[in-house]
Amino acid sequence: MNEPRALTRRGALTLGAGGLTLSVGCLGPSLSVQEIESETTDGGAVLALIAVTNDAAGATSAQLAVQCNVISGDTYTKRRQITVLGSRTNTYRFEFDVAKQEVENRYQIAADISKDRLKFLERF
């Protein structure tokens, strides 16, 4: 993968050799998607690395959803519950098994962070 690039907190749009990479997602003032990198394997899989930053002093948990949208093809979505310690950045790896002929097309990677509603309901 390429060396990490500094991006704005609100996300960035970059064009890479593997496809179009789109970074979005922010959870209030604490968790935000800082950067997305992606590449394809010889077998046709798309690998996505998602960097999430926590600006709060304490640990924050949320759900990270990552989507691989193949232009003129299928859309693949994976979700993971994450916890990022205060004032830290964690990187999460997602692998999408995409048909090789689809990967030859361009693709978009998008990431979004949302509060875990189940934990909110547990308090009642």
Chimera marker file (.cmm) of the C-alpha trace (Angstrom):
<marker_set name="trace">
<marker id="1" x="0.000" y="0.000" z="0.000" r="1" g="1" b="0" radius="0.5"/>
<marker id="2" x="0.970" y="3.594" z="-0.386" r="1" g="1" b="0" radius="0.5"/>
<marker id="3" x="2.362" y="5.537" z="2.528" r="1" g="1" b="0" radius="0.5"/>
<marker id="4" x="-0.487" y="7.104" z="4.557" r="1" g="1" b="0" radius="0.5"/>
<marker id="5" x="-1.478" y="10.560" z="3.472" r="1" g="1" b="0" radius="0.5"/>
<marker id="6" x="-2.787" y="13.246" z="5.794" r="1" g="1" b="0" radius="0.5"/>
<marker id="7" x="-6.429" y="13.980" z="4.992" r="1" g="1" b="0" radius="0.5"/>
<marker id="8" x="-8.952" y="16.417" z="6.356" r="1" g="1" b="0" radius="0.5"/>
<marker id="9" x="-11.248" y="15.286" z="9.164" r="1" g="1" b="0" radius="0.5"/>
<marker id="10" x="-14.327" y="15.557" z="6.997" r="1" g="1" b="0" radius="0.5"/>
<marker id="11" x="-13.065" y="13.021" z="4.460" r="1" g="1" b="0" radius="0.5"/>
<marker id="12" x="-11.424" y="13.074" z="1.091" r="1" g="1" b="0" radius="0.5"/>
<marker id="13" x="-11.920" y="11.914" z="-2.458" r="1" g="1" b="0" radius="0.5"/>
<marker id="14" x="-8.906" y="10.386" z="-4.180" r="1" g="1" b="0" radius="0.5"/>
<marker id="15" x="-8.405" y="8.484" z="-7.400" r="1" g="1" b="0" radius="0.5"/>
<marker id="16" x="-6.061" y="5.508" z="-7.208" r="1" g="1" b="0" radius="0.5"/>
<marker id="17" x="-4.900" y="2.856" z="-9.642" r="1" g="1" b="0" radius="0.5"/>
<marker id="18" x="-7.337" y="0.335" z="-8.139" r="1" g="1" b="0" radius="0.5"/>
<marker id="19" x="-10.361" y="2.574" z="-8.343" r="1" g="1" b="0" radius="0.5"/>
<marker id="20" x="-12.113" y="5.519" z="-6.862" r="1" g="1" b="0" radius="0.5"/>
<marker id="21" x="-11.735" y="5.776" z="-3.091" r="1" g="1" b="0" radius="0.5"/>
<marker id="22" x="-14.291" y="7.733" z="-1.106" r="1" g="1" b="0" radius="0.5"/>
<marker id="23" x="-13.984" y="8.503" z="2.580" r="1" g="1" b="0" radius="0.5"/>
<marker id="24" x="-16.995" y="9.613" z="4.586" r="1" g="1" b="0" radius="0.5"/>
<marker id="25" x="-18.321" y="9.284" z="8.057" r="1" g="1" b="0" radius="0.5"/>
<marker id="26" x="-18.160" y="11.099" z="11.331" r="1" g="1" b="0" radius="0.5"/>
<marker id="27" x="-19.667" y="10.385" z="14.742" r="1" g="1" b="0" radius="0.5"/>
<marker id="28" x="-20.129" y="13.634" z="16.600" r="1" g="1" b="0" radius="0.5"/>
<marker id="29" x="-16.914" y="15.287" z="17.705" r="1" g="1" b="0" radius="0.5"/>
<marker id="30" x="-15.108" y="12.089" z="18.720" r="1" g="1" b="0" radius="0.5"/>
<marker id="31" x="-14.899" y="9.317" z="16.051" r="1" g="1" b="0" radius="0.5"/>
<marker id="32" x="-14.174" y="10.101" z="12.420" r="1" g="1" b="0" radius="0.5"/>
<marker id="33" x="-12.922" y="8.263" z="9.352" r="1" g="1" b="0" radius="0.5"/>
<marker id="34" x="-9.501" y="9.775" z="8.801" r="1" g="1" b="0" radius="0.5"/>
<marker id="35" x="-8.307" y="7.877" z="5.737" r="1" g="1" b="0" radius="0.5"/>
<marker id="36" x="-9.192" y="5.030" z="3.377" r="1" g="1" b="0" radius="0.5"/>
<marker id="37" x="-6.693" y="3.098" z="1.283" r="1" g="1" b="0" radius="0.5"/>
<marker id="38" x="-7.502" y="0.204" z="-1.013" r="1" g="1" b="0" radius="0.5"/>
<marker id="39" x="-5.848" y="-2.213" z="-3.384" r="1" g="1" b="0" radius="0.5"/>
<marker id="40" x="-6.770" y="-5.318" z="-5.346" r="1" g="1" b="0" radius="0.5"/>
<marker id="41" x="-5.161" y="-8.737" z="-5.156" r="1" g="1" b="0" radius="0.5"/>
<marker id="42" x="-4.290" y="-10.971" z="-8.103" r="1" g="1" b="0" radius="0.5"/>
<marker id="43" x="-7.229" y="-13.184" z="-7.123" r="1" g="1" b="0" radius="0.5"/>
<marker id="44" x="-9.686" y="-10.318" z="-7.458" r="1" g="1" b="0" radius="0.5"/>
<marker id="45" x="-10.253" y="-9.405" z="-3.812" r="1" g="1" b="0" radius="0.5"/>
<marker id="46" x="-10.426" y="-5.764" z="-2.787" r="1" g="1" b="0" radius="0.5"/>
<marker id="47" x="-8.549" y="-4.922" z="0.423" r="1" g="1" b="0" radius="0.5"/>
<marker id="48" x="-9.573" y="-1.763" z="2.277" r="1" g="1" b="0" radius="0.5"/>
<marker id="49" x="-7.738" y="-0.167" z="5.206" r="1" g="1" b="0" radius="0.5"/>
<marker id="50" x="-9.855" y="2.294" z="7.187" r="1" g="1" b="0" radius="0.5"/>
<marker id="51" x="-8.195" y="4.658" z="9.706" r="1" g="1" b="0" radius="0.5"/>
<marker id="52" x="-10.570" y="5.873" z="12.455" r="1" g="1" b="0" radius="0.5"/>
<marker id="53" x="-9.561" y="8.651" z="14.866" r="1" g="1" b="0" radius="0.5"/>
<marker id="54" x="-11.017" y="9.344" z="18.309" r="1" g="1" b="0" radius="0.5"/>
<marker id="55" x="-10.688" y="12.979" z="19.404" r="1" g="1" b="0" radius="0.5"/>
<marker id="56" x="-12.346" y="12.360" z="22.784" r="1" g="1" b="0" radius="0.5"/>
<marker id="57" x="-10.372" y="11.779" z="25.989" r="1" g="1" b="0" radius="0.5"/>
<marker id="58" x="-12.018" y="8.410" z="26.675" r="1" g="1" b="0" radius="0.5"/>
<marker id="59" x="-12.636" y="5.279" z="24.623" r="1" g="1" b="0" radius="0.5"/>
<marker id="60" x="-15.560" y="5.416" z="22.183" r="1" g="1" b="0" radius="0.5"/>
<marker id="61" x="-17.389" y="2.468" z="20.596" r="1" g="1" b="0" radius="0.5"/>
<marker id="62" x="-19.431" y="2.471" z="17.411" r="1" g="1" b="0" radius="0.5"/>
<marker id="63" x="-20.211" y="0.411" z="14.340" r="1" g="1" b="0" radius="0.5"/>
<marker id="64" x="-17.963" y="0.841" z="11.301" r="1" g="1" b="0" radius="0.5"/>
<marker id="65" x="-19.659" y="0.012" z="7.994" r="1" g="1" b="0" radius="0.5"/>
<marker id="66" x="-17.530" y="-0.298" z="4.857" r="1" g="1" b="0" radius="0.5"/>
<marker id="67" x="-18.938" y="-0.645" z="1.369" r="1" g="1" b="0" radius="0.5"/>
<marker id="68" x="-17.255" y="-1.687" z="-1.883" r="1" g="1" b="0" radius="0.5"/>
<marker id="69" x="-19.338" y="-0.510" z="-4.826" r="1" g="1" b="0" radius="0.5"/>
<marker id="70" x="-18.140" y="-1.868" z="-8.171" r="1" g="1" b="0" radius="0.5"/>
<marker id="71" x="-19.061" y="0.562" z="-10.936" r="1" g="1" b="0" radius="0.5"/>
<marker id="72" x="-21.551" y="-1.245" z="-13.217" r="1" g="1" b="0" radius="0.5"/>
<marker id="73" x="-21.426" y="-4.235" z="-10.843" r="1" g="1" b="0" radius="0.5"/>
<marker id="74" x="-22.391" y="-5.458" z="-7.394" r="1" g="1" b="0" radius="0.5"/>
<marker id="75" x="-22.163" y="-3.690" z="-4.035" r="1" g="1" b="0" radius="0.5"/>
<marker id="76" x="-20.581" y="-5.442" z="-1.027" r="1" g="1" b="0" radius="0.5"/>
<marker id="77" x="-21.001" y="-4.290" z="2.595" r="1" g="1" b="0" radius="0.5"/>
<marker id="78" x="-19.258" y="-5.369" z="5.808" r="1" g="1" b="0" radius="0.5"/>
<marker id="79" x="-19.812" y="-4.092" z="9.349" r="1" g="1" b="0" radius="0.5"/>
<marker id="80" x="-17.697" y="-4.339" z="12.487" r="1" g="1" b="0" radius="0.5"/>
<marker id="81" x="-18.132" y="-3.114" z="16.052" r="1" g="1" b="0" radius="0.5"/>
<marker id="82" x="-15.083" y="-0.995" z="16.943" r="1" g="1" b="0" radius="0.5"/>
<marker id="83" x="-13.650" y="0.716" z="20.025" r="1" g="1" b="0" radius="0.5"/>
<marker id="84" x="-10.999" y="3.405" z="19.715" r="1" g="1" b="0" radius="0.5"/>
<marker id="85" x="-9.154" y="4.583" z="22.824" r="1" g="1" b="0" radius="0.5"/>
<marker id="86" x="-9.118" y="8.302" z="23.586" r="1" g="1" b="0" radius="0.5"/>
<marker id="87" x="-6.835" y="10.460" z="21.438" r="1" g="1" b="0" radius="0.5"/>
<marker id="88" x="-5.859" y="7.472" z="19.261" r="1" g="1" b="0" radius="0.5"/>
<marker id="89" x="-6.205" y="6.277" z="15.677" r="1" g="1" b="0" radius="0.5"/>
<marker id="90" x="-6.910" y="2.627" z="14.827" r="1" g="1" b="0" radius="0.5"/>
<marker id="91" x="-6.712" y="1.048" z="11.384" r="1" g="1" b="0" radius="0.5"/>
<marker id="92" x="-9.181" y="-1.669" z="10.388" r="1" g="1" b="0" radius="0.5"/>
<marker id="93" x="-8.755" y="-4.114" z="7.485" r="1" g="1" b="0" radius="0.5"/>
<marker id="94" x="-11.678" y="-5.305" z="5.376" r="1" g="1" b="0" radius="0.5"/>
<marker id="95" x="-11.487" y="-7.811" z="2.520" r="1" g="1" b="0" radius="0.5"/>
<marker id="96" x="-14.152" y="-8.090" z="-0.159" r="1" g="1" b="0" radius="0.5"/>
<marker id="97" x="-14.266" y="-11.189" z="-2.366" r="1" g="1" b="0" radius="0.5"/>
<marker id="98" x="-15.154" y="-9.607" z="-5.667" r="1" g="1" b="0" radius="0.5"/>
<marker id="99" x="-15.382" y="-11.419" z="-8.999" r="1" g="1" b="0" radius="0.5"/>
<marker id="100" x="-12.141" y="-10.794" z="-10.908" r="1" g="1" b="0" radius="0.5"/>
<marker id="101" x="-13.925" y="-9.382" z="-13.953" r="1" g="1" b="0" radius="0.5"/>
<marker id="102" x="-15.714" y="-6.885" z="-11.674" r="1" g="1" b="0" radius="0.5"/>
<marker id="103" x="-12.448" y="-5.663" z="-10.145" r="1" g="1" b="0" radius="0.5"/>
<marker id="104" x="-11.184" y="-4.777" z="-13.592" r="1" g="1" b="0" radius="0.5"/>
<marker id="105" x="-13.933" y="-2.144" z="-13.539" r="1" g="1" b="0" radius="0.5"/>
<marker id="106" x="-13.517" y="0.820" z="-11.242" r="1" g="1" b="0" radius="0.5"/>
<marker id="107" x="-14.849" y="0.628" z="-7.712" r="1" g="1" b="0" radius="0.5"/>
<marker id="108" x="-15.648" y="2.924" z="-4.803" r="1" g="1" b="0" radius="0.5"/>
<marker id="109" x="-14.884" y="2.314" z="-1.143" r="1" g="1" b="0" radius="0.5"/>
<marker id="110" x="-17.039" y="4.157" z="1.397" r="1" g="1" b="0" radius="0.5"/>
<marker id="111" x="-16.941" y="4.029" z="5.191" r="1" g="1" b="0" radius="0.5"/>
<marker id="112" x="-19.405" y="5.276" z="7.763" r="1" g="1" b="0" radius="0.5"/>
<marker id="113" x="-19.500" y="5.272" z="11.563" r="1" g="1" b="0" radius="0.5"/>
<marker id="114" x="-22.721" y="4.978" z="13.558" r="1" g="1" b="0" radius="0.5"/>
<marker id="115" x="-23.542" y="4.680" z="17.254" r="1" g="1" b="0" radius="0.5"/>
<marker id="116" x="-24.428" y="1.200" z="18.442" r="1" g="1" b="0" radius="0.5"/>
<marker id="117" x="-28.172" y="1.476" z="19.130" r="1" g="1" b="0" radius="0.5"/>
<marker id="118" x="-28.270" y="-1.822" z="21.005" r="1" g="1" b="0" radius="0.5"/>
<marker id="119" x="-25.996" y="-0.440" z="23.710" r="1" g="1" b="0" radius="0.5"/>
<marker id="120" x="-28.199" y="2.630" z="23.971" r="1" g="1" b="0" radius="0.5"/>
<marker id="121" x="-31.323" y="0.458" z="24.476" r="1" g="1" b="0" radius="0.5"/>
<marker id="122" x="-29.630" y="-1.683" z="27.144" r="1" g="1" b="0" radius="0.5"/>
<marker id="123" x="-29.830" y="1.229" z="29.605" r="1" g="1" b="0" radius="0.5"/>
<marker id="124" x="-33.658" y="1.154" z="29.662" r="1" g="1" b="0" radius="0.5"/>
<link id1="1" id2="2" r="1" g="1" b="0" radius="0.2"/>
<link id1="2" id2="3" r="1" g="1" b="0" radius="0.2"/>
<link id1="3" id2="4" r="1" g="1" b="0" radius="0.2"/>
<link id1="4" id2="5" r="1" g="1" b="0" radius="0.2"/>
<link id1="5" id2="6" r="1" g="1" b="0" radius="0.2"/>
<link id1="6" id2="7" r="1" g="1" b="0" radius="0.2"/>
<link id1="7" id2="8" r="1" g="1" b="0" radius="0.2"/>
<link id1="8" id2="9" r="1" g="1" b="0" radius="0.2"/>
<link id1="9" id2="10" r="1" g="1" b="0" radius="0.2"/>
<link id1="10" id2="11" r="1" g="1" b="0" radius="0.2"/>
<link id1="11" id2="12" r="1" g="1" b="0" radius="0.2"/>
<link id1="12" id2="13" r="1" g="1" b="0" radius="0.2"/>
<link id1="13" id2="14" r="1" g="1" b="0" radius="0.2"/>
<link id1="14" id2="15" r="1" g="1" b="0" radius="0.2"/>
<link id1="15" id2="16" r="1" g="1" b="0" radius="0.2"/>
<link id1="16" id2="17" r="1" g="1" b="0" radius="0.2"/>
<link id1="17" id2="18" r="1" g="1" b="0" radius="0.2"/>
<link id1="18" id2="19" r="1" g="1" b="0" radius="0.2"/>
<link id1="19" id2="20" r="1" g="1" b="0" radius="0.2"/>
<link id1="20" id2="21" r="1" g="1" b="0" radius="0.2"/>
<link id1="21" id2="22" r="1" g="1" b="0" radius="0.2"/>
<link id1="22" id2="23" r="1" g="1" b="0" radius="0.2"/>
<link id1="23" id2="24" r="1" g="1" b="0" radius="0.2"/>
<link id1="24" id2="25" r="1" g="1" b="0" radius="0.2"/>
<link id1="25" id2="26" r="1" g="1" b="0" radius="0.2"/>
<link id1="26" id2="27" r="1" g="1" b="0" radius="0.2"/>
<link id1="27" id2="28" r="1" g="1" b="0" radius="0.2"/>
<link id1="28" id2="29" r="1" g="1" b="0" radius="0.2"/>
<link id1="29" id2="30" r="1" g="1" b="0" radius="0.2"/>
<link id1="30" id2="31" r="1" g="1" b="0" radius="0.2"/>
<link id1="31" id2="32" r="1" g="1" b="0" radius="0.2"/>
<link id1="32" id2="33" r="1" g="1" b="0" radius="0.2"/>
<link id1="33" id2="34" r="1" g="1" b="0" radius="0.2"/>
<link id1="34" id2="35" r="1" g="1" b="0" radius="0.2"/>
<link id1="35" id2="36" r="1" g="1" b="0" radius="0.2"/>
<link id1="36" id2="37" r="1" g="1" b="0" radius="0.2"/>
<link id1="37" id2="38" r="1" g="1" b="0" radius="0.2"/>
<link id1="38" id2="39" r="1" g="1" b="0" radius="0.2"/>
<link id1="39" id2="40" r="1" g="1" b="0" radius="0.2"/>
<link id1="40" id2="41" r="1" g="1" b="0" radius="0.2"/>
<link id1="41" id2="42" r="1" g="1" b="0" radius="0.2"/>
<link id1="42" id2="43" r="1" g="1" b="0" radius="0.2"/>
<link id1="43" id2="44" r="1" g="1" b="0" radius="0.2"/>
<link id1="44" id2="45" r="1" g="1" b="0" radius="0.2"/>
<link id1="45" id2="46" r="1" g="1" b="0" radius="0.2"/>
<link id1="46" id2="47" r="1" g="1" b="0" radius="0.2"/>
<link id1="47" id2="48" r="1" g="1" b="0" radius="0.2"/>
<link id1="48" id2="49" r="1" g="1" b="0" radius="0.2"/>
<link id1="49" id2="50" r="1" g="1" b="0" radius="0.2"/>
<link id1="50" id2="51" r="1" g="1" b="0" radius="0.2"/>
<link id1="51" id2="52" r="1" g="1" b="0" radius="0.2"/>
<link id1="52" id2="53" r="1" g="1" b="0" radius="0.2"/>
<link id1="53" id2="54" r="1" g="1" b="0" radius="0.2"/>
<link id1="54" id2="55" r="1" g="1" b="0" radius="0.2"/>
<link id1="55" id2="56" r="1" g="1" b="0" radius="0.2"/>
<link id1="56" id2="57" r="1" g="1" b="0" radius="0.2"/>
<link id1="57" id2="58" r="1" g="1" b="0" radius="0.2"/>
<link id1="58" id2="59" r="1" g="1" b="0" radius="0.2"/>
<link id1="59" id2="60" r="1" g="1" b="0" radius="0.2"/>
<link id1="60" id2="61" r="1" g="1" b="0" radius="0.2"/>
<link id1="61" id2="62" r="1" g="1" b="0" radius="0.2"/>
<link id1="62" id2="63" r="1" g="1" b="0" radius="0.2"/>
<link id1="63" id2="64" r="1" g="1" b="0" radius="0.2"/>
<link id1="64" id2="65" r="1" g="1" b="0" radius="0.2"/>
<link id1="65" id2="66" r="1" g="1" b="0" radius="0.2"/>
<link id1="66" id2="67" r="1" g="1" b="0" radius="0.2"/>
<link id1="67" id2="68" r="1" g="1" b="0" radius="0.2"/>
<link id1="68" id2="69" r="1" g="1" b="0" radius="0.2"/>
<link id1="69" id2="70" r="1" g="1" b="0" radius="0.2"/>
<link id1="70" id2="71" r="1" g="1" b="0" radius="0.2"/>
<link id1="71" id2="72" r="1" g="1" b="0" radius="0.2"/>
<link id1="72" id2="73" r="1" g="1" b="0" radius="0.2"/>
<link id1="73" id2="74" r="1" g="1" b="0" radius="0.2"/>
<link id1="74" id2="75" r="1" g="1" b="0" radius="0.2"/>
<link id1="75" id2="76" r="1" g="1" b="0" radius="0.2"/>
<link id1="76" id2="77" r="1" g="1" b="0" radius="0.2"/>
<link id1="77" id2="78" r="1" g="1" b="0" radius="0.2"/>
<link id1="78" id2="79" r="1" g="1" b="0" radius="0.2"/>
<link id1="79" id2="80" r="1" g="1" b="0" radius="0.2"/>
<link id1="80" id2="81" r="1" g="1" b="0" radius="0.2"/>
<link id1="81" id2="82" r="1" g="1" b="0" radius="0.2"/>
<link id1="82" id2="83" r="1" g="1" b="0" radius="0.2"/>
<link id1="83" id2="84" r="1" g="1" b="0" radius="0.2"/>
<link id1="84" id2="85" r="1" g="1" b="0" radius="0.2"/>
<link id1="85" id2="86" r="1" g="1" b="0" radius="0.2"/>
<link id1="86" id2="87" r="1" g="1" b="0" radius="0.2"/>
<link id1="87" id2="88" r="1" g="1" b="0" radius="0.2"/>
<link id1="88" id2="89" r="1" g="1" b="0" radius="0.2"/>
<link id1="89" id2="90" r="1" g="1" b="0" radius="0.2"/>
<link id1="90" id2="91" r="1" g="1" b="0" radius="0.2"/>
<link id1="91" id2="92" r="1" g="1" b="0" radius="0.2"/>
<link id1="92" id2="93" r="1" g="1" b="0" radius="0.2"/>
<link id1="93" id2="94" r="1" g="1" b="0" radius="0.2"/>
<link id1="94" id2="95" r="1" g="1" b="0" radius="0.2"/>
<link id1="95" id2="96" r="1" g="1" b="0" radius="0.2"/>
<link id1="96" id2="97" r="1" g="1" b="0" radius="0.2"/>
<link id1="97" id2="98" r="1" g="1" b="0" radius="0.2"/>
<link id1="98" id2="99" r="1" g="1" b="0" radius="0.2"/>
<link id1="99" id2="100" r="1" g="1" b="0" radius="0.2"/>
<link id1="100" id2="101" r="1" g="1" b="0" radius="0.2"/>
<link id1="101" id2="102" r="1" g="1" b="0" radius="0.2"/>
<link id1="102" id2="103" r="1" g="1" b="0" radius="0.2"/>
<link id1="103" id2="104" r="1" g="1" b="0" radius="0.2"/>
<link id1="104" id2="105" r="1" g="1" b="0" radius="0.2"/>
<link id1="105" id2="106" r="1" g="1" b="0" radius="0.2"/>
<link id1="106" id2="107" r="1" g="1" b="0" radius="0.2"/>
<link id1="107" id2="108" r="1" g="1" b="0" radius="0.2"/>
<link id1="108" id2="109" r="1" g="1" b="0" radius="0.2"/>
<link id1="109" id2="110" r="1" g="1" b="0" radius="0.2"/>
<link id1="110" id2="111" r="1" g="1" b="0" radius="0.2"/>
<link id1="111" id2="112" r="1" g="1" b="0" radius="0.2"/>
<link id1="112" id2="113" r="1" g="1" b="0" radius="0.2"/>
<link id1="113" id2="114" r="1" g="1" b="0" radius="0.2"/>
<link id1="114" id2="115" r="1" g="1" b="0" radius="0.2"/>
<link id1="115" id2="116" r="1" g="1" b="0" radius="0.2"/>
<link id1="116" id2="117" r="1" g="1" b="0" radius="0.2"/>
<link id1="117" id2="118" r="1" g="1" b="0" radius="0.2"/>
<link id1="118" id2="119" r="1" g="1" b="0" radius="0.2"/>
<link id1="119" id2="120" r="1" g="1" b="0" radius="0.2"/>
<link id1="120" id2="121" r="1" g="1" b="0" radius="0.2"/>
<link id1="121" id2="122" r="1" g="1" b="0" radius="0.2"/>
<link id1="122" id2="123" r="1" g="1" b="0" radius="0.2"/>
<link id1="123" id2="124" r="1" g="1" b="0" radius="0.2"/>
</marker_set>
